[in-house]
Amino acid sequence: SSGSSNSTSFLGDSVLICVSCNTTVVACRLKEELKINASLVLFTPLADTLPFIKGDNQIILVAASNNDRHLESETLCSLCEREKVPYYIEPNVGHRMEIKNDLEKNLQTIQNVIGKLDS
C-alpha cells in the first residue's frame, strides 16, 4: 500500500463505452445499476434504449440513421433535443448505418460519426 488516501475506481478516472444495437440497452442498464462513471457513445440504439437517453447520463453522442426500421429518427431526435444529448443522424442508410457493397459510403459514414465526436 502506498498510504495514499485517494481512491479510484477499478475502471480508472474515465471510461468511454461505445456500443451498438442491443448492447446500447445492456450498457445503459449496467451503467445505471452499477453506478459506473462512464461516458457513452450509443450507435444505432433501439427503442428500449430511449428511457436511458437522459441529459445527465454522460452520453457523448447518439448516432443513428434516418431509415432505421427499429427506431424512428424523429422520435430519437426529439428526445435528444429535449434532454440536450448530442446526436447525429446519417441520411440514406439503414439500421446498421451501412450500404451493402459500398465500402466508400460506409467509410464516409464512419468518418461522419467520428467527426461528430471531435466537435
Disulfide bonds with the S-S distance in Angstrom:
none
